[in-house]
Amino acid sequence: MATTISSVVIDCADPVALAAFYAKLTGAPVNQDDPTFVTLDTTPLPLAFQRVDGYRGPGWPNAGKHVHLDFAVDDPEAARQSLVEWGATVPEHQPGDGSWTVLVDPEGHPFCVMKG
């Protein structure tokens, strides 16, 4: 059986707001027909955000996280500064000896930025 991944779906409390945060990061346009499920046109693999009632973020660095996104950027320090302005936080625990920076999005999902 040939299978293709059609999207990555991220559970959250507010799909519209979280999609807007990642749209700023990726520059991808937001597709919004339904406030409970919003997608970004991040070619070749779309990101989607779906509302989960009572959602609580996985936290960092606890063992509750299951998946995270990595983003390659031209200027990691400039990206980190912009992401913090847009609502991300930079946790104290930073593995990788400076090869990447772990951030946490406004709903608690960890993600990384690195020189690309």
C-alpha positions as CSV (number, residue, x, y, z in Angstrom):
1,M,0.0,0.0,0.0
2,A,1.4,3.4,-1.0
3,T,0.7,6.1,1.6
4,T,1.3,9.8,1.6
5,I,1.2,12.0,4.6
6,S,-1.4,14.7,3.8
7,S,-0.8,17.0,6.8
8,V,0.5,17.4,10.3
9,V,-2.4,18.2,12.7
10,I,-1.7,20.0,16.0
11,D,-4.2,19.8,18.8
12,C,-4.9,23.1,20.6
13,A,-7.4,25.3,22.3
14,D,-7.6,28.1,19.8
15,P,-6.8,27.0,16.2
16,V,-7.2,30.5,14.7
17,A,-4.7,32.1,17.0
18,L,-2.2,29.3,16.9
19,A,-2.4,29.1,13.1
20,A,-1.8,32.9,13.0
21,F,1.4,32.4,15.1
22,Y,2.8,29.7,12.8
23,A,1.8,31.7,9.7
24,K,4.1,34.5,11.0
25,L,6.9,32.0,11.5
26,T,6.5,30.2,8.1
27,G,5.1,33.0,5.9
28,A,2.4,30.5,4.8
29,P,-1.2,31.7,4.1
30,V,-4.0,30.6,6.5
31,N,-7.0,28.8,5.2
32,Q,-9.9,29.3,7.6
33,D,-13.3,27.9,6.8
34,D,-14.0,26.6,10.3
35,P,-12.7,28.1,13.6
36,T,-12.3,24.6,15.0
37,F,-9.9,23.4,12.2
38,V,-7.5,25.8,10.5
39,T,-4.8,24.9,7.9
40,L,-1.6,26.6,6.7
41,D,-0.4,26.1,3.1
42,T,3.1,25.0,4.2
43,T,4.1,23.3,0.9
44,P,4.7,20.4,0.5
45,L,3.1,19.3,3.9
46,P,0.3,21.4,5.3
47,L,0.1,22.2,9.0
48,A,-3.4,22.0,10.5
49,F,-4.7,23.1,13.9
50,Q,-7.7,21.5,15.5
51,R,-9.6,22.6,18.6
52,V,-9.7,20.2,21.5
53,D,-11.9,21.2,24.4
54,G,-10.0,21.4,27.6
55,Y,-6.6,21.3,25.8
56,R,-3.5,21.6,27.9
57,G,-0.1,21.9,26.3
58,P,2.5,19.1,26.7
59,G,5.1,21.2,28.6
60,W,8.8,21.2,28.2
61,P,11.0,19.2,29.1
62,N,8.5,16.8,30.6
63,A,8.0,13.4,29.0
64,G,4.4,14.3,27.9
65,K,5.5,15.7,24.6
66,H,5.1,13.3,21.7
67,V,6.2,15.3,18.6
68,H,7.7,18.6,17.8
69,L,8.5,20.7,14.8
70,D,11.9,21.9,13.7
71,F,12.4,25.0,11.6
72,A,15.5,26.0,9.6
73,V,16.0,29.7,9.5
74,D,18.6,32.1,8.1
75,D,19.2,34.0,11.4
76,P,18.3,31.9,14.5
77,E,18.8,34.8,16.9
78,A,16.5,37.2,14.9
79,A,13.9,34.4,14.6
80,R,14.0,33.8,18.3
81,Q,13.5,37.5,19.0
82,S,10.5,37.7,16.6
83,L,9.0,34.5,17.9
84,V,9.1,35.8,21.5
85,E,7.4,39.0,20.3
86,W,4.7,36.9,18.7
87,G,4.0,35.0,22.0
88,A,6.6,32.1,22.1
89,T,8.7,31.5,25.2
90,V,12.3,30.3,25.6
91,P,12.5,27.7,28.3
92,E,15.5,27.4,30.5
93,H,16.3,23.8,29.6
94,Q,18.2,24.0,26.2
95,P,19.8,20.7,25.0
96,G,22.0,20.6,21.9
97,D,24.9,22.8,23.0
98,G,23.6,25.8,21.0
99,S,23.0,23.9,17.8
100,W,19.3,24.8,18.0
101,T,17.0,26.7,20.3
102,V,13.9,25.1,21.9
103,L,10.9,27.5,22.1
104,V,7.4,26.9,23.3
105,D,4.5,28.2,21.2
106,P,1.6,30.2,22.8
107,E,-0.3,27.0,23.7
108,G,2.7,25.1,25.1
109,H,3.9,23.0,22.1
110,P,7.7,22.8,22.0
111,F,9.5,23.5,18.7
112,C,13.0,24.2,17.6
113,V,14.8,26.8,15.4
114,M,18.2,26.2,13.9
115,K,20.5,27.7,11.2
116,G,19.2,26.5,7.8
